[in-house]
Amino acid sequence: MSEKKEQKNNNLLSWKETWKVSLRALKLFYHYRPSMLWIHTFYTIYTALTPFVGIFLSARIIEELSGNKDPHRLTVLVLFTLGLSALLSLIGSLTRRHFKVEDQFLYWLERQIRADKMLRMDYALVDDTKVHEKLNTLDQYSDNAGRSLRRVIWFYDMILSGIISLFGGFSLSVSLFTSKVPESAGGLTALNNPLFIVLIIGLLLAVTYLSPIFVVKADAIWAKGANDHNLSNRLFGFYGFLGAKAKIAEDIRMYCQETLCEKHNKSKEGTFHSNGYYARQSRGAIGIYYMISSIFSVIFIGVVYLFVCSKAWAGAFGLGMVTQYISTISKLSGKVSSLFQVLGQARNHAAFLKMNFDFLDIKNIMYHGNLPIDKTDVKNWQIEFQDVSFRYPGSEQYVLRHVNIKFHAGERLAVVGQNGSGKTTFIKLLCRLYDPTEGAILLNGTDIRKYDYQEYLSIFSVVFQDFCLTNYTLGQNISAREEYDRVLVEDCLKKAGFGERLNELPLGTETYLSKSLSKEGVDMSGGEKQKIALARTLYKNAPFIILDEPTAALDPMAEAEIYSRFNEIIEDKTAIYISHRLSSCRFCDDILVFHKGAVVQQGSHDSLIQDSAGKYHELWFAQAQYYTNK
Ligand code: ADP
């Protein structure tokens, strides 16, 4: 098989797989928002059927006009047609509003489906670059190339509309074949021959089959350009708006960066430009495929006109029925042909749906036990790392090696060491964001993997270095809930050194932490944010408080204030504390010194400083010298 053909086949799923993956996508949307699918179903059936009502009634009016011309019957028919049309149009407008709202919402629904998956994933997977690559690819295909998960709803609408039109069209056109040409028509009685039924239906099937083949071929050319489409939209998203980005306006002027935009926005070879992929294909293959597809439809309509008019001429039916048959079959042929087109397009699209499910099916690997944690004796808890070694998933290199340590509840434990020595990784293992590659971590003698995962997470309150606050109110940020205990929030903020700033805020704990959700919102400084993050750990009231560089963004005064009240802040909880400023570890009972992934020393400041060959001594004097030289 040629390479080209092989590549094509790789992207095209079988009909069975297409059906499976599309149905699954529909079910997923239904699971998230049943009302959306019901409204789509109702609106689609409604809009597919109403044209046939119009065709039927218009035919009756024409029939009357060209036949009996009874004024009373005509008046009733016209009034009924007008009244029904008004009613149908009213119902249509009312449901269209709902339909449009639901349709707009689909974009967010798709985003929510992927966001929910990320929220349910093991942290180790969330931290994995391969997972992020998959997510970004899906977002980009969906936003920039029209290859989204939600496109399945459009296919659903189109297929349903096609099927309903088949029923509507069939019921209005079946009498075309059953009404007989009278014997008086002479040779034209041949039109009564059932062969004509076979001929017309055969032609309808041939056209509806052949015509979409070419449209689907054209769509496949679009699908092939999805990567380029995607990249070009991303490039345009950047270069197209370069002039509007206030933050880089100075650089653009200093370095005349607008020439970069010209290259990307004005080049005729660009994907969307006059010599680009889509323009070339539209002038060439895509245009030709669409033309061939239209020729088939025109031939079919021509044959239908000939057949219907001949039968009418021969006296099988009147003018009203001619209108009914011609309109119905034209509509039907258009609908059936687009039904086949959509089926082909759905098949072209199925590979993109599958990509979505490849992402949504990523399996969590972490073992989740169900043992409850006995919280009656928190003061006597003990944590132990038993010969723990760890390497990040997908990496060959160990970042922690044979870590053996023990510490008890109520202790203040400092973790020090140079950058990259493994301190944060140690904390991530302790909080079970990752599991050790070798060895085990025990809480009160039991492997932490055996505990109920959510319950285990609940015993830690952490301020990570790259902590994240949301744009919600101060109180909601600290409590992580919509409703919160205001007095407790204020108390935690005061303990975290935010008391004075809180008094200056007219809306107090109801102050939004950004102007994006409220114009009264306040943008906090780095140091203020760090205090808020510290208050958040206190509000959670977990037995273990972990602080990773908790004072890095604080000014020296604020830092000194926090340390002077550290015991008051932490109360009887266990505090684990990572810091580069060794002077701030002095108040800790125990200090762990990390070096190249191993714990090289453990002890109090006074004992560690005695060991002049030790790492702690080296780090301490390196910093002291720095401050002295200053
Ligand atoms: P520290 O907190 O002491 O600065 P870390 O625990 O953050 O050190 O990092 C220890 C080592 O692990 C470093 O070499 C770092 O590059 C590596 N590392 C950290 N995070 C990841 C990750 N998600 N994937 C792969 N390697 C990582």
Boltz pocket constraint, residues with backbone or C-beta under 6 A from the ligand:
constraints:
  - pocket:
      binder: B
      contacts: [[A, 127], [A, 392], [A, 393], [A, 395], [A, 399], [A, 417], [A, 418], [A, 419], [A, 420], [A, 421], [A, 422], [A, 423], [A, 424], [A, 425], [A, 426]]
      max_distance: 6.0
